[in-house]
Amino acid sequence: MNWEAFWLTVRLAAIVSTLLLVIGIPIACWLTYSRWRWKFLVEAAVALPIVLPPTVLGFYVLVALGSRSPLGRWWESITGHTLAFTFEGLVIGSLLYSLPFAVQPFSAAFGAVDGSLLRASASLGDSPLQTFRRIVLPLSKAGLVTGFALSFAHTLGEFGVVLMVGGNIPGVTRTISIDIYDQVQAANYSSANQTALLLLILSFLLLSVVYGLHRFGLKRSTWAVGPWR
């Protein structure tokens, strides 16, 4: 069992899911409430990683982070190295790859909020931001938790994108899925089985807790929003 790769993967998943919570909420809010005619193009772009082969996404992320890209040159001028084949590059690639797994549950939760509550809040003089913070967010806890958990679990199991963007550098970019692949390539099936089983159990427990909270806990708590003012 490669614990170094395991904890690196957990750290990557924690960072990515936390950043997606910050980035995904504004995106989901805009997708839910915007009336822009061409909004469906943005929706398609956000959902693209679901159907796009990971190697294709990983290739273009690698090109975008390389020394020939403006971003890669800027980063290299500051740090002395490019973003490709670094942990920071893994974070960027994982953010793009797991984006729809956070944004779509967020957007679905926001869209399920009763519009009469929003109109009542506006009639009391609350700004859209106040309404969102006091009404929409508390009523969307289940969707937020689900999106966070799905993006965390999805990042845990990434392979194609992290291999293309980060390579296989021990202690830097070797994630648990890449380690399993290495063990299988070396015909070390016992070690691969131990690691895969741990990842399977961890993912199952994570999703079980989330769906349990969604059904028995957060579902009831959405009725206790609290005072608007």
Secondary structure by P-SEA (a helix, b strand, c coil): ccaaaaaaaaaaaaaaaaaaaaaaaaaaaaaaccccccaaaaaaaaaccccccaaaaaaaaaaaaccccaaaaaaaaaccccccccaaaaaaaaaaaaccccaaaaaaaaaaccaaaaaaaaaacccaaaaaaccccccaaaaaaaaaaaaaaaaaaccaaaaaaccccccccccaaaaaaaaaaacaaaaaaaaaaaaaaaaaaaaaaaaaaaccccccccccccccc
